[in-house]
């Protein structure tokens, strides 16, 4: 009798596990898996650098300024504010789950997170420093020198190691455990009827052609305004600025929809203030569809189920500057 009960229990577990697998396997979206970093010292160093404003010319702007980890990995403004209060030309994409992107930046000009990390440091409209000065600032502090040795196994601070460390930290910024992931994994009660209806509209309308995979996007470059032109004052050219090809004009990297309720405003120009507006606009210009108010509400309800567990860690205590640390330059110079 005990063997029979054990057999039945094991079969039940097998059915549950099979059910979980089937739901995820048959859907265009897959659950996010937690990340286990191989080099904890490298990640800790990257975290320090991510929060250190001294990588900027003014000593005021850090990576976290535009990719605020308390605000969905972005800054919730149309376009970010850079050196001397310059307003950037494009909306800051979220850093959360960015390791899943086929490339970085809206136009894909950086092949990976390491290459991306070096861009803002030397961009005159963003952090406005140089790689040489940024390295001198970091290398002037003995605590940083020691952390680099722990992370890389040898002495030395250079821009390659700086960007490698920042990228290693950013790779840990994934957000598993959303209610939608729980539904994918077999919890049929994780979503309400309204949310499931919204997901069905999302799929049947063709949204998953571009928004698919674990990140629900980030896998391709697509034209903004397939059926109707997108009206914007932004001068951003999209992929054309990288390839020089006219046919790539207004082709942008498809953004991830993970945590999308946190990453407003939407689109490359921040032109949509709300999810409702974003869904309505995308339906019209990308799908040639006119969603009803109920359909929009249901899709928005579904999108909010994509919010996962946010990064949760102890803030780094940065080493103090010393007499040999290059001084920051105020905005008035």
C-alpha positions as CSV (number, residue, x, y, z in Angstrom):
1,X,0.0,0.0,0.0
2,X,2.8,2.4,0.9
3,X,4.6,1.7,-2.4
4,X,1.3,2.3,-4.3
5,X,0.9,5.7,-2.5
6,X,4.5,6.6,-3.3
7,X,4.0,5.7,-6.9
8,X,0.8,7.7,-7.2
9,X,2.6,10.7,-5.5
10,X,5.5,10.5,-7.9
11,X,3.1,10.3,-10.8
12,X,1.3,13.4,-9.5
13,X,4.5,15.3,-9.2
14,X,5.4,14.3,-12.8
15,X,2.0,15.5,-14.1
16,X,2.5,18.8,-12.3
17,X,6.0,19.2,-13.7
18,X,4.9,18.3,-17.2
19,X,2.0,20.8,-17.0
20,X,4.4,23.5,-15.9
21,X,6.7,22.7,-18.8
22,X,3.9,22.5,-21.4
23,X,2.6,26.0,-20.5
24,X,6.0,27.7,-20.8
25,X,7.0,25.6,-23.9
26,X,3.8,26.5,-25.8
27,X,4.1,30.3,-25.2
28,X,6.1,32.9,-27.1
29,X,7.3,34.3,-23.7
30,X,9.5,32.3,-21.4
31,X,10.1,32.8,-17.6
32,X,13.2,34.7,-16.4
33,X,15.7,32.6,-14.6
34,X,17.7,33.9,-11.6
35,X,21.4,34.6,-12.3
36,X,24.2,33.1,-10.3
37,X,27.3,35.2,-10.8
38,X,30.6,33.4,-11.1
39,X,32.8,36.1,-9.7
40,X,31.2,37.8,-6.6
41,X,34.2,40.2,-6.2
42,X,33.8,41.4,-9.8
43,X,30.1,42.0,-9.3
44,X,30.8,44.0,-6.1
45,X,33.3,46.1,-7.9
46,X,30.9,46.7,-10.7
47,X,28.2,47.8,-8.2
48,X,30.6,50.3,-6.7
49,X,31.4,51.8,-10.1
50,X,27.8,51.8,-11.1
51,X,26.9,54.1,-8.2
52,X,30.1,56.2,-8.3
53,X,29.4,59.7,-9.7
54,X,33.2,60.4,-9.8
55,X,33.3,58.6,-13.2
56,X,31.7,61.8,-14.5
57,X,33.5,65.1,-15.1
58,X,31.3,66.9,-12.6
59,X,31.4,64.3,-9.9
60,X,27.6,64.4,-10.0
61,X,26.3,61.9,-12.5
62,X,26.6,58.1,-12.0
63,X,25.2,55.2,-14.1
64,X,22.4,55.1,-11.5
65,X,21.4,58.7,-12.3
66,X,19.8,57.6,-15.6
67,X,19.3,53.9,-14.7
68,X,17.9,54.3,-11.2
69,X,17.5,50.9,-9.6
70,X,14.8,52.3,-7.3
71,X,12.7,53.3,-10.4
72,X,12.7,50.3,-12.6
73,X,16.3,50.9,-13.9
74,X,15.4,54.1,-15.7
75,X,14.8,57.8,-14.7
76,X,11.1,58.2,-15.6
77,X,11.6,61.4,-17.6
78,X,11.3,61.8,-21.4
79,X,15.0,62.2,-22.0
80,X,17.8,62.1,-19.5
81,X,19.7,65.1,-18.0
82,X,23.4,65.1,-18.6
83,X,26.4,67.3,-18.0
84,X,25.6,71.0,-17.6
85,X,21.9,70.1,-17.5
86,X,21.9,69.1,-21.1
87,X,18.8,67.1,-22.1
88,X,19.6,64.0,-24.0
89,X,18.2,63.2,-27.4
90,X,16.6,59.9,-26.4
91,X,14.7,58.1,-23.6
92,X,17.0,56.1,-21.3
93,X,16.1,52.4,-21.6
94,X,15.9,50.3,-18.5
95,X,19.1,48.5,-17.4
96,X,17.0,45.7,-15.9
97,X,17.2,42.5,-17.9
98,X,19.4,44.4,-20.4
99,X,21.8,41.5,-20.6
100,X,19.1,39.7,-22.7
101,X,19.2,42.4,-25.5
102,X,20.7,41.5,-28.8
103,X,22.6,44.8,-28.6
104,X,22.6,47.9,-26.4
105,X,21.2,51.5,-26.9
106,X,18.0,52.1,-28.9
107,X,20.1,52.0,-32.2
108,X,22.2,49.0,-31.2
109,X,25.5,50.8,-31.6
110,X,27.0,48.8,-28.7
111,X,27.3,45.1,-29.1
112,X,27.1,44.3,-25.4
113,X,26.9,45.7,-21.9
114,X,30.7,46.1,-21.6
115,X,30.9,48.3,-24.7
116,X,27.8,50.2,-23.6
117,X,29.3,51.0,-20.2
118,X,32.2,53.0,-21.7
119,X,30.0,55.2,-23.9
120,X,28.3,57.5,-21.4
121,X,31.5,58.1,-19.4
122,X,33.1,59.9,-22.4
123,X,30.0,61.3,-24.0
124,X,30.1,65.1,-23.7
125,X,26.3,65.2,-23.3
126,X,26.2,62.6,-20.6
127,X,29.0,62.1,-18.0
128,X,31.4,64.2,-20.1
129,X,34.7,62.8,-18.7
130,X,37.3,60.8,-20.6
131,X,38.3,57.2,-20.1
132,X,41.8,58.3,-19.1
133,X,40.6,60.7,-16.4
134,X,38.0,58.3,-15.1
135,X,40.7,55.6,-14.7
136,X,43.0,58.1,-12.9
137,X,40.1,59.0,-10.5
138,X,39.4,55.3,-9.6
139,X,43.1,54.3,-9.5
140,X,43.9,57.1,-7.1
141,X,42.1,55.3,-4.2
142,X,43.7,52.3,-2.5
143,X,40.4,50.7,-1.7
144,X,39.5,50.6,-5.3
145,X,43.0,49.2,-6.2
146,X,42.5,46.4,-3.7
147,X,39.0,45.6,-5.1
148,X,40.3,45.4,-8.6
149,X,43.0,43.0,-7.5
150,X,40.4,40.8,-5.8
151,X,38.1,40.9,-8.8
152,X,40.8,40.3,-11.5
153,X,43.5,38.5,-9.6
154,X,46.2,41.0,-10.4
155,X,47.0,44.7,-9.9
156,X,45.9,47.3,-12.4
157,X,43.0,49.7,-13.2
158,X,42.2,50.4,-16.8
159,X,39.0,51.2,-18.8
160,X,38.7,47.6,-20.0
161,X,38.5,46.4,-16.4
162,X,36.2,49.3,-15.4
163,X,33.6,48.4,-18.1
164,X,34.0,44.7,-17.6
165,X,33.1,45.1,-13.9
166,X,30.1,47.4,-14.6
167,X,28.8,44.9,-17.1
168,X,29.2,42.0,-14.7
169,X,27.1,43.9,-12.1
170,X,24.5,44.8,-14.7
171,X,24.2,41.1,-15.8
172,X,22.9,40.4,-12.3
173,X,20.0,42.9,-12.7
174,X,17.4,40.4,-13.8
175,X,13.9,40.3,-12.4
176,X,12.4,36.8,-12.1
177,X,9.3,35.9,-10.1
178,X,6.7,38.0,-11.8
179,X,3.1,36.8,-11.6
180,X,3.2,36.1,-15.3
181,X,6.2,33.8,-14.8
182,X,4.4,32.0,-12.1
183,X,1.5,31.5,-14.5
184,X,3.9,30.2,-17.2
185,X,5.3,27.8,-14.6
186,X,1.9,26.3,-13.9
187,X,0.1,28.4,-11.3
188,X,-3.2,28.9,-13.1
189,X,-4.4,31.2,-10.4
190,X,-1.6,33.7,-10.8
191,X,-3.5,35.8,-13.3
192,X,-7.0,37.1,-13.2
193,X,-9.5,36.6,-16.1
194,X,-8.9,40.2,-17.2
195,X,-5.1,39.7,-17.3
196,X,-5.4,36.5,-19.2
197,X,-7.8,38.2,-21.6
198,X,-5.2,40.9,-22.1
199,X,-2.5,38.3,-22.8
200,X,-4.8,36.7,-25.4
201,X,-5.3,40.0,-27.1
202,X,-1.6,40.7,-27.0
203,X,-0.9,37.3,-28.7
204,X,-3.8,37.3,-31.2
205,X,-3.1,40.9,-32.4
206,X,0.5,40.1,-33.3
207,X,2.4,41.9,-30.5
208,X,4.4,38.7,-29.8
209,X,6.0,38.9,-33.2
210,X,8.4,41.5,-31.7
211,X,7.8,41.2,-28.0
212,X,8.8,37.6,-27.2
213,X,11.4,35.5,-25.3
214,X,12.3,35.9,-21.6
215,X,12.7,39.7,-21.9
216,X,9.5,40.1,-23.9
217,X,11.5,42.1,-26.4
218,X,15.1,43.1,-27.1
219,X,15.5,40.5,-29.8
220,X,15.2,42.6,-33.0
221,X,15.2,46.0,-34.6
222,X,11.9,47.1,-36.0
223,X,10.5,50.2,-37.7
224,X,8.6,52.6,-35.6
225,X,5.5,53.3,-37.7
226,X,4.8,50.2,-39.8
227,X,1.3,51.1,-41.0
228,X,1.2,54.8,-40.0
229,X,3.9,57.3,-39.4
230,X,4.9,57.9,-35.8
231,X,4.5,61.7,-35.0
232,X,7.5,62.9,-33.0
233,X,9.8,65.9,-32.6
234,X,12.7,63.6,-31.9
235,X,15.6,63.7,-34.4
236,X,16.7,60.2,-33.6
237,X,17.4,58.2,-36.7
238,X,17.5,54.8,-35.2
239,X,19.7,52.2,-36.9
240,X,20.4,54.6,-39.8
241,X,22.7,56.4,-37.5
242,X,24.8,53.3,-37.2
243,X,24.5,51.7,-40.6
244,X,24.1,54.8,-42.7
245,X,21.4,53.1,-44.7
246,X,18.2,55.0,-45.4
247,X,16.1,51.8,-45.1
248,X,17.2,51.6,-41.5
249,X,15.7,55.0,-40.6
250,X,13.4,54.9,-37.5
251,X,14.3,51.2,-36.9
252,X,14.9,50.8,-33.2
253,X,15.7,48.0,-30.9
254,X,12.4,46.5,-29.6
255,X,12.3,47.4,-25.9
256,X,11.8,44.8,-23.2
257,X,8.3,44.9,-21.6
258,X,9.5,43.4,-18.4
259,X,8.7,45.8,-15.5
260,X,7.1,48.1,-18.1
261,X,4.7,49.6,-15.5
262,X,7.8,51.1,-13.8
263,X,9.6,52.3,-16.9
264,X,7.4,55.2,-18.1
265,X,7.4,57.3,-20.2
266,X,7.5,55.1,-23.3
267,X,9.1,54.9,-26.7
268,X,12.5,56.2,-27.8
269,X,11.3,59.8,-27.4
270,X,9.4,59.2,-24.2
271,X,6.3,60.3,-26.1
272,X,3.7,58.1,-24.4
273,X,3.2,59.1,-20.8
274,X,1.0,56.1,-19.8
275,X,0.7,52.4,-20.7
276,X,-2.8,53.0,-22.0
277,X,-1.5,55.6,-24.4
278,X,1.4,53.4,-25.4
279,X,-0.8,50.4,-26.1
280,X,-3.3,52.5,-28.1
281,X,-0.5,54.0,-30.2
282,X,1.3,50.8,-30.9
283,X,-1.9,49.1,-32.0
284,X,-2.6,51.9,-34.5
285,X,0.9,52.4,-36.0
286,X,2.4,48.9,-35.7
287,X,-0.6,46.6,-36.1
288,X,-3.1,48.8,-38.0
289,X,-5.7,48.0,-35.3
290,X,-8.1,50.0,-33.2
291,X,-8.3,48.5,-29.7
292,X,-11.5,49.0,-27.7
293,X,-11.2,50.6,-24.3
294,X,-11.8,47.2,-22.8
295,X,-9.0,45.6,-24.9
296,X,-6.6,48.4,-23.9
297,X,-7.4,48.0,-20.2
298,X,-7.0,44.2,-20.4
299,X,-3.6,44.5,-22.3
300,X,-2.4,47.0,-19.7
301,X,-3.5,44.7,-16.9
302,X,-1.5,41.9,-18.5
303,X,1.6,44.1,-18.9
304,X,1.6,44.9,-15.2
305,X,1.9,41.1,-14.5
306,X,5.4,41.3,-16.0
307,X,6.8,43.2,-13.0
308,X,9.3,40.9,-11.3
309,X,11.3,40.9,-8.2
310,X,13.4,44.1,-8.2
311,X,17.2,44.1,-7.4
312,X,17.7,44.1,-3.7
313,X,21.1,44.5,-2.2
314,X,23.2,46.5,0.2
315,X,24.3,49.8,-1.2
316,X,28.1,50.1,-1.7
317,X,30.2,52.3,0.5
318,X,32.5,54.1,-1.8
319,X,36.1,55.0,-0.9
320,X,36.8,58.6,-0.2
321,X,38.7,60.8,-2.6
322,X,42.2,61.8,-1.5
323,X,44.8,64.5,-2.3
324,X,45.8,62.7,-5.5
325,X,42.3,62.2,-6.8
326,X,41.6,64.5,-9.8
327,X,39.0,67.1,-8.8
328,X,35.6,67.3,-10.4
329,X,34.8,70.3,-12.6
330,X,31.6,72.2,-11.6
331,X,28.9,72.8,-14.3
332,X,29.8,76.5,-14.5
333,X,33.2,75.8,-16.1
